[in-house]
Amino acid sequence: MGKFEDLTGKKFGRWTVIKDERRKDGKALCRCECGVERLVSKKSLKRKISQSCGCLAHEKIIGTNITHGGSKTNLYQRWQGMRNRCFNKNVKNYKYYGGRGITVCDEWLTFGPFKKWALVSGYSKSLSLDRIDINGNYDPSNCRWVTMKEQMGNTHRNIMVGDICLTEYCKKNNLPYGTIRRRIADGWPVEKAISMPVKKQNRTQTVAETEMDAYIKEHLQKLDNNSPIYAAMQSLAIIRVIASQLGGNQCKNVDIAASPA
């Protein structure tokens, strides 16, 4: 572990560090000029990625209508959606972003710098803007362009919650992995999937059962309807549905049997 650097009393933009202890997440307690107190990544402070609680961003958004000639483009709509999730309390998903303290770095408060980053980082209309650390902010070091399948979590990718995988997170927080995994596969943002209360069931799927269902569904979509393997996989899917229902797990596995080729 590197040498601890105490930033107490130092100022970064509108933030003033009021308490800096040796934390595993590398954050320090800061107070913004507007009075808001929040734990902020020390790296973000020193790199000038975070300079306020969001009040600076709000002021800049109100004070600028600069679009750099792209206000009708798909990329501009992505940028606007990112800002709304973090700053607009009236949008549906605000509570999972701005409501959790997630913000946009000062550099991306205007469209030009965001557009420049996007174009050199692999942007295309078919890709989604993804935060590597779901608890981190929207900034160049924490964002990338990925396919929708990657973002929602396919069966070949570990979904990370902070610095641990989803499986481990569910174990530590006593959450039913199967339910959370299905939510993400159905398109829920990870933040919403892990924070929304889960209705109690008589039994929840194990990790192995969930992965098996995902495997069956994936291959049913690829196989020819007339293939003997397709018929066998479909039979296996039906058996999995019956087994789940007999076990008291009322989940969406019934959709597997009806998966299109």
ROMI-354557 format. One record per residue (C-alpha): chain; x, y, z; residue number from 1. Coordinates in nm, 4 decimals. Each point is the difference from the previous one (the first is absolute). Layout:
# ROMI-354557
+----+----------+----------+----------+-----+
: ch :        X :        Y :        Z :   i :
+----+----------+----------+----------+-----+
:  A :        X :        Y :        Z : NUM :
...
+----+----------+----------+----------+-----+
//
This chain:
# ROMI-354557
+----+----------+----------+----------+-----+
: ch :        X :        Y :        Z :   i :
+----+----------+----------+----------+-----+
:  A :   0.0000 :   0.0000 :   0.0000 :   1 :
:  A :   0.1325 :   0.3444 :  -0.0970 :   2 :
:  A :   0.0729 :   0.2804 :   0.2420 :   3 :
:  A :  -0.3150 :   0.1606 :   0.1388 :   4 :
:  A :  -0.0518 :   0.3612 :  -0.1096 :   5 :
:  A :  -0.2170 :   0.2050 :   0.2339 :   6 :
:  A :  -0.1949 :   0.2605 :  -0.2000 :   7 :
:  A :  -0.1882 :   0.1479 :   0.2968 :   8 :
:  A :  -0.0445 :   0.3759 :  -0.0425 :   9 :
:  A :   0.0971 :   0.0048 :  -0.3668 :  10 :
:  A :  -0.2297 :   0.1504 :  -0.2622 :  11 :
:  A :  -0.0825 :  -0.1490 :  -0.3395 :  12 :
:  A :  -0.2316 :   0.2130 :  -0.2096 :  13 :
:  A :  -0.3009 :   0.0598 :   0.2231 :  14 :
:  A :   0.0849 :  -0.2956 :   0.2244 :  15 :
:  A :   0.1836 :   0.0351 :   0.3298 :  16 :
:  A :   0.1226 :  -0.3205 :   0.1623 :  17 :
:  A :  -0.1270 :   0.0012 :   0.3596 :  18 :
:  A :   0.0948 :  -0.3549 :   0.1035 :  19 :
:  A :   0.2511 :  -0.2335 :  -0.1603 :  20 :
:  A :   0.0557 :  -0.3436 :   0.1480 :  21 :
:  A :   0.1609 :  -0.3101 :  -0.1437 :  22 :
:  A :  -0.3005 :  -0.1524 :  -0.1773 :  23 :
:  A :   0.0052 :  -0.3053 :  -0.2244 :  24 :
:  A :  -0.2037 :   0.1803 :  -0.2670 :  25 :
:  A :   0.2455 :   0.2922 :  -0.0104 :  26 :
:  A :  -0.2636 :   0.2607 :   0.0795 :  27 :
:  A :   0.0047 :   0.3048 :   0.2281 :  28 :
:  A :  -0.2853 :   0.1931 :   0.1609 :  29 :
:  A :  -0.0377 :   0.3346 :  -0.1776 :  30 :
:  A :  -0.2191 :   0.3061 :   0.0304 :  31 :
:  A :  -0.1113 :   0.1939 :  -0.3060 :  32 :
:  A :  -0.0263 :   0.3803 :   0.0036 :  33 :
:  A :  -0.3788 :  -0.0397 :  -0.0162 :  34 :
:  A :   0.0055 :  -0.1972 :   0.3289 :  35 :
:  A :  -0.0409 :  -0.3569 :  -0.1283 :  36 :
:  A :   0.2248 :  -0.2596 :   0.1660 :  37 :
:  A :   0.0945 :  -0.3198 :  -0.1811 :  38 :
:  A :   0.2675 :  -0.2682 :  -0.0241 :  39 :
:  A :   0.2038 :   0.0711 :  -0.3132 :  40 :
:  A :   0.2738 :  -0.2024 :  -0.1674 :  41 :
:  A :   0.3394 :   0.1545 :   0.0743 :  42 :
:  A :   0.1136 :  -0.0914 :  -0.3496 :  43 :
:  A :  -0.2949 :   0.1901 :  -0.1460 :  44 :
:  A :   0.0899 :   0.3029 :   0.2113 :  45 :
:  A :   0.3656 :   0.0044 :  -0.1010 :  46 :
:  A :  -0.0791 :  -0.0607 :  -0.3674 :  47 :
:  A :  -0.2633 :   0.2778 :   0.0053 :  48 :
:  A :  -0.2676 :  -0.2466 :  -0.1105 :  49 :
:  A :  -0.2217 :   0.1018 :   0.2927 :  50 :
:  A :  -0.0044 :   0.3680 :   0.0891 :  51 :
:  A :  -0.3404 :   0.0354 :   0.1645 :  52 :
:  A :  -0.3028 :  -0.1934 :   0.1244 :  53 :
:  A :  -0.1770 :   0.0716 :  -0.3277 :  54 :
:  A :  -0.0935 :   0.3612 :   0.0655 :  55 :
:  A :   0.2762 :   0.1178 :  -0.2321 :  56 :
:  A :  -0.1279 :  -0.2329 :  -0.2688 :  57 :
:  A :  -0.3544 :   0.1280 :   0.0428 :  58 :
:  A :   0.1150 :   0.3619 :  -0.0312 :  59 :
:  A :   0.1968 :  -0.0782 :  -0.3135 :  60 :
:  A :  -0.2910 :  -0.1889 :  -0.1544 :  61 :
:  A :  -0.2348 :   0.2896 :   0.0620 :  62 :
:  A :   0.2547 :   0.2485 :  -0.1240 :  63 :
:  A :   0.0815 :  -0.1654 :  -0.3309 :  64 :
:  A :  -0.1920 :  -0.1006 :  -0.3101 :  65 :
:  A :   0.3118 :  -0.0958 :  -0.1950 :  66 :
:  A :  -0.0587 :  -0.3161 :  -0.2040 :  67 :
:  A :   0.2900 :   0.0251 :  -0.2464 :  68 :
:  A :  -0.2324 :  -0.0708 :  -0.2917 :  69 :
:  A :  -0.1161 :  -0.3402 :   0.1199 :  70 :
:  A :  -0.3248 :   0.0560 :   0.1875 :  71 :
:  A :  -0.1991 :  -0.2309 :  -0.2296 :  72 :
:  A :   0.2492 :  -0.2860 :  -0.0031 :  73 :
:  A :  -0.0193 :  -0.3326 :   0.1825 :  74 :
:  A :   0.3203 :   0.0827 :   0.1868 :  75 :
:  A :  -0.1460 :   0.3267 :   0.1291 :  76 :
:  A :  -0.3069 :  -0.1856 :   0.1261 :  77 :
:  A :   0.2293 :  -0.2424 :   0.1858 :  78 :
:  A :   0.1813 :   0.2930 :   0.1605 :  79 :
:  A :  -0.3263 :   0.1677 :   0.0957 :  80 :
:  A :  -0.1325 :  -0.3257 :   0.1465 :  81 :
:  A :   0.3148 :  -0.0379 :   0.2110 :  82 :
:  A :  -0.0420 :   0.3513 :   0.1417 :  83 :
:  A :  -0.3699 :  -0.0486 :   0.0676 :  84 :
:  A :   0.0600 :  -0.3201 :   0.1961 :  85 :
:  A :   0.2417 :   0.1868 :   0.2245 :  86 :
:  A :  -0.1584 :   0.3467 :   0.0314 :  87 :
:  A :  -0.3694 :  -0.0122 :  -0.0893 :  88 :
:  A :  -0.2087 :  -0.1198 :   0.2958 :  89 :
:  A :  -0.3042 :  -0.0323 :  -0.2254 :  90 :
:  A :   0.1366 :  -0.2797 :  -0.2185 :  91 :
:  A :  -0.0962 :  -0.3582 :   0.0823 :  92 :
:  A :   0.3480 :  -0.1334 :   0.0786 :  93 :
:  A :   0.1371 :   0.2997 :   0.1920 :  94 :
:  A :  -0.0179 :  -0.1850 :   0.3342 :  95 :
:  A :   0.2390 :  -0.2655 :  -0.1313 :  96 :
:  A :   0.2566 :   0.2575 :  -0.1170 :  97 :
:  A :  -0.0125 :   0.3571 :   0.1317 :  98 :
:  A :  -0.1985 :  -0.1231 :   0.2979 :  99 :
:  A :   0.2911 :  -0.2282 :   0.0901 : 100 :
:  A :   0.2588 :   0.2758 :  -0.0341 : 101 :
:  A :   0.1138 :  -0.0909 :  -0.3516 : 102 :
:  A :   0.0877 :   0.3058 :  -0.2043 : 103 :
:  A :   0.1642 :   0.1117 :  -0.3259 : 104 :
:  A :   0.3577 :   0.1279 :  -0.0029 : 105 :
:  A :   0.0420 :   0.3710 :  -0.0693 : 106 :
:  A :   0.1729 :  -0.0728 :  -0.3313 : 107 :
:  A :  -0.3159 :  -0.1605 :  -0.1395 : 108 :
:  A :  -0.2446 :   0.2701 :   0.1072 : 109 :
:  A :   0.0139 :   0.1380 :  -0.3531 : 110 :
:  A :  -0.0539 :  -0.2180 :  -0.3044 : 111 :
:  A :   0.3247 :   0.0750 :  -0.1866 : 112 :
:  A :   0.2467 :  -0.1787 :   0.2323 : 113 :
:  A :  -0.2373 :  -0.2965 :   0.0411 : 114 :
:  A :  -0.0376 :  -0.0308 :  -0.3775 : 115 :
:  A :   0.3766 :   0.0108 :  -0.0489 : 116 :
:  A :   0.0512 :  -0.2763 :   0.2582 : 117 :
:  A :  -0.2812 :  -0.2133 :  -0.1449 : 118 :
:  A :   0.1344 :   0.0093 :  -0.3556 : 119 :
:  A :   0.3484 :  -0.1117 :   0.1002 : 120 :
:  A :  -0.1333 :  -0.2637 :   0.2430 : 121 :
:  A :  -0.1907 :  -0.2189 :  -0.2452 : 122 :
:  A :  -0.3473 :   0.1615 :   0.0004 : 123 :
:  A :  -0.2656 :  -0.1351 :  -0.2335 : 124 :
:  A :  -0.3801 :   0.0156 :   0.0091 : 125 :
:  A :  -0.0196 :  -0.3704 :   0.0826 : 126 :
:  A :   0.2069 :   0.0352 :   0.3195 : 127 :
:  A :  -0.0961 :   0.1188 :   0.3484 : 128 :
:  A :   0.1847 :   0.2333 :   0.2356 : 129 :
:  A :   0.1141 :  -0.2167 :   0.2911 : 130 :
:  A :   0.1595 :   0.0932 :   0.3344 : 131 :
:  A :   0.2712 :  -0.2498 :   0.0927 : 132 :
:  A :  -0.0586 :   0.0622 :   0.3720 : 133 :
:  A :  -0.3763 :   0.0233 :   0.0464 : 134 :
:  A :   0.0551 :   0.2073 :   0.3131 : 135 :
:  A :   0.2291 :   0.2426 :  -0.1830 : 136 :
:  A :  -0.0747 :   0.3153 :  -0.1959 : 137 :
:  A :  -0.0260 :   0.0665 :  -0.3703 : 138 :
:  A :   0.3545 :   0.0964 :  -0.0957 : 139 :
:  A :   0.2532 :  -0.1119 :  -0.2640 : 140 :
:  A :   0.1844 :  -0.2358 :   0.2346 : 141 :
:  A :  -0.3186 :  -0.1841 :   0.1045 : 142 :
:  A :  -0.1939 :  -0.0218 :  -0.3268 : 143 :
:  A :   0.0084 :  -0.2098 :  -0.3150 : 144 :
:  A :  -0.2230 :  -0.1000 :  -0.2904 : 145 :
:  A :  -0.1362 :  -0.3556 :   0.0154 : 146 :
:  A :  -0.2726 :  -0.2083 :  -0.1604 : 147 :
:  A :  -0.3377 :  -0.0144 :   0.1722 : 148 :
:  A :   0.0615 :  -0.3686 :   0.0727 : 149 :
:  A :   0.3271 :   0.0812 :   0.1754 : 150 :
:  A :  -0.1565 :   0.2815 :   0.1994 : 151 :
:  A :  -0.2923 :  -0.2055 :   0.1214 : 152 :
:  A :   0.2247 :  -0.2915 :   0.0809 : 153 :
:  A :   0.0228 :  -0.3041 :  -0.2245 : 154 :
:  A :   0.0826 :  -0.3481 :   0.1229 : 155 :
:  A :   0.3688 :   0.0360 :  -0.0845 : 156 :
:  A :   0.0701 :   0.3190 :   0.1960 : 157 :
:  A :   0.0340 :   0.0536 :   0.3732 : 158 :
:  A :  -0.2259 :   0.2846 :   0.1079 : 159 :
:  A :   0.1861 :   0.2197 :   0.2436 : 160 :
:  A :  -0.1569 :   0.1911 :   0.2895 : 161 :
:  A :   0.2722 :   0.2370 :   0.1067 : 162 :
:  A :   0.3122 :  -0.2140 :   0.0282 : 163 :
:  A :  -0.1700 :  -0.3392 :   0.0515 : 164 :
:  A :  -0.1949 :  -0.2258 :  -0.2361 : 165 :
:  A :  -0.3784 :  -0.0241 :   0.0174 : 166 :
:  A :   0.0107 :  -0.3544 :   0.1409 : 167 :
:  A :   0.2145 :   0.1090 :   0.2941 : 168 :
:  A :  -0.2067 :   0.3166 :   0.0512 : 169 :
:  A :  -0.3213 :  -0.2036 :   0.0263 : 170 :
:  A :   0.1580 :  -0.2389 :   0.2505 : 171 :
:  A :   0.1262 :   0.2838 :   0.2207 : 172 :
:  A :  -0.3319 :   0.1862 :  -0.0067 : 173 :
:  A :  -0.2275 :  -0.3064 :   0.0227 : 174 :
:  A :  -0.1609 :   0.0709 :  -0.3388 : 175 :
:  A :  -0.1426 :  -0.2706 :  -0.2301 : 176 :
:  A :   0.2531 :  -0.0198 :  -0.2831 : 177 :
:  A :  -0.2488 :  -0.1531 :  -0.2439 : 178 :
:  A :  -0.2482 :   0.2845 :   0.0382 : 179 :
:  A :   0.2639 :   0.2732 :  -0.0301 : 180 :
:  A :   0.1618 :  -0.1720 :  -0.3010 : 181 :
:  A :  -0.3348 :  -0.0299 :  -0.1801 : 182 :
:  A :  -0.0785 :   0.3659 :   0.0633 : 183 :
:  A :   0.3250 :   0.1030 :  -0.1661 : 184 :
:  A :  -0.0565 :  -0.2405 :  -0.2900 : 185 :
:  A :  -0.3459 :   0.1564 :  -0.0449 : 186 :
:  A :   0.1588 :   0.3414 :  -0.0430 : 187 :
:  A :  -0.0049 :   0.1460 :   0.3503 : 188 :
:  A :   0.2917 :   0.2328 :   0.0863 : 189 :
:  A :   0.2270 :  -0.1776 :   0.2500 : 190 :
:  A :  -0.0648 :   0.2744 :   0.2581 : 191 :
:  A :  -0.3751 :  -0.0588 :  -0.0172 : 192 :
:  A :   0.0328 :  -0.3797 :  -0.0062 : 193 :
:  A :   0.1916 :  -0.0128 :   0.3296 : 194 :
:  A :  -0.1898 :   0.2761 :   0.1812 : 195 :
:  A :  -0.3625 :  -0.0911 :  -0.0806 : 196 :
:  A :  -0.1512 :  -0.2160 :   0.2795 : 197 :
:  A :  -0.0449 :  -0.3658 :  -0.0901 : 198 :
:  A :  -0.3285 :  -0.1728 :   0.0749 : 199 :
:  A :   0.0591 :  -0.3017 :   0.2191 : 200 :
:  A :  -0.0296 :  -0.3368 :  -0.1734 : 201 :
:  A :  -0.0089 :  -0.3486 :   0.1480 : 202 :
:  A :   0.3265 :  -0.0687 :  -0.1817 : 203 :
:  A :   0.2374 :   0.1983 :  -0.2183 : 204 :
:  A :   0.2094 :  -0.1315 :  -0.2846 : 205 :
:  A :   0.3564 :  -0.0983 :   0.0601 : 206 :
:  A :   0.2787 :   0.1504 :  -0.2103 : 207 :
:  A :   0.0339 :  -0.3305 :  -0.1885 : 208 :
:  A :  -0.3723 :  -0.0101 :  -0.0851 : 209 :
:  A :   0.0030 :   0.3570 :  -0.1240 : 210 :
:  A :   0.3024 :  -0.0608 :  -0.2210 : 211 :
:  A :  -0.1623 :  -0.3187 :  -0.1361 : 212 :
:  A :  -0.3170 :   0.1888 :  -0.0944 : 213 :
:  A :   0.2057 :   0.2707 :  -0.1703 : 214 :
:  A :   0.1957 :  -0.2659 :  -0.1909 : 215 :
:  A :  -0.3188 :  -0.1724 :  -0.1196 : 216 :
:  A :  -0.1629 :   0.3252 :  -0.1070 : 217 :
:  A :   0.3081 :   0.1179 :  -0.1869 : 218 :
:  A :   0.0325 :  -0.3241 :  -0.1976 : 219 :
:  A :  -0.3719 :  -0.0243 :  -0.0792 : 220 :
:  A :   0.0286 :   0.3362 :  -0.1727 : 221 :
:  A :   0.2880 :  -0.1247 :  -0.2162 : 222 :
:  A :  -0.1196 :  -0.3482 :  -0.1013 : 223 :
:  A :  -0.2170 :  -0.0981 :  -0.2947 : 224 :
:  A :  -0.3598 :  -0.0846 :   0.1024 : 225 :
:  A :   0.0190 :  -0.3334 :  -0.1827 : 226 :
:  A :   0.3270 :  -0.1055 :   0.1564 : 227 :
:  A :  -0.0056 :  -0.3036 :   0.2376 : 228 :
:  A :   0.2185 :   0.2012 :   0.2382 : 229 :
:  A :  -0.2621 :   0.2780 :   0.0039 : 230 :
:  A :  -0.2700 :  -0.2502 :   0.1013 : 231 :
:  A :   0.2219 :  -0.1377 :   0.2758 : 232 :
:  A :   0.0853 :   0.3477 :   0.1300 : 233 :
:  A :  -0.3675 :   0.0968 :  -0.0018 : 234 :
:  A :  -0.0873 :  -0.3118 :   0.1989 : 235 :
:  A :   0.2703 :   0.0872 :   0.2503 : 236 :
:  A :  -0.1409 :   0.3518 :   0.0258 : 237 :
:  A :  -0.3481 :  -0.1362 :   0.0775 : 238 :
:  A :   0.1443 :  -0.2291 :   0.2679 : 239 :
:  A :   0.1790 :   0.3000 :   0.1556 : 240 :
:  A :  -0.3292 :   0.1961 :   0.0092 : 241 :
:  A :  -0.1860 :  -0.2853 :   0.1690 : 242 :
:  A :   0.2822 :  -0.0523 :   0.2494 : 243 :
:  A :   0.0038 :   0.3694 :   0.0860 : 244 :
:  A :  -0.3755 :   0.0115 :   0.0544 : 245 :
:  A :  -0.0014 :  -0.3153 :   0.2127 : 246 :
:  A :   0.2773 :   0.1520 :   0.2072 : 247 :
:  A :  -0.2102 :   0.3080 :   0.0659 : 248 :
:  A :   0.2106 :   0.2354 :  -0.2119 : 249 :
:  A :  -0.2481 :   0.2002 :  -0.2027 : 250 :
:  A :   0.2418 :   0.1570 :  -0.2440 : 251 :
:  A :   0.0005 :   0.0896 :  -0.3669 : 252 :
:  A :   0.1539 :  -0.3271 :  -0.1154 : 253 :
:  A :  -0.3194 :  -0.0767 :  -0.1918 : 254 :
:  A :   0.1245 :   0.2454 :  -0.2622 : 255 :
:  A :   0.2874 :  -0.2393 :  -0.0785 : 256 :
:  A :  -0.2244 :  -0.2653 :  -0.1489 : 257 :
:  A :  -0.1504 :   0.2524 :  -0.2369 : 258 :
:  A :   0.3299 :   0.1506 :  -0.1142 : 259 :
:  A :   0.0079 :   0.0583 :  -0.3769 : 260 :
:  A :   0.2617 :  -0.1706 :  -0.2141 : 261 :
+----+----------+----------+----------+-----+
//
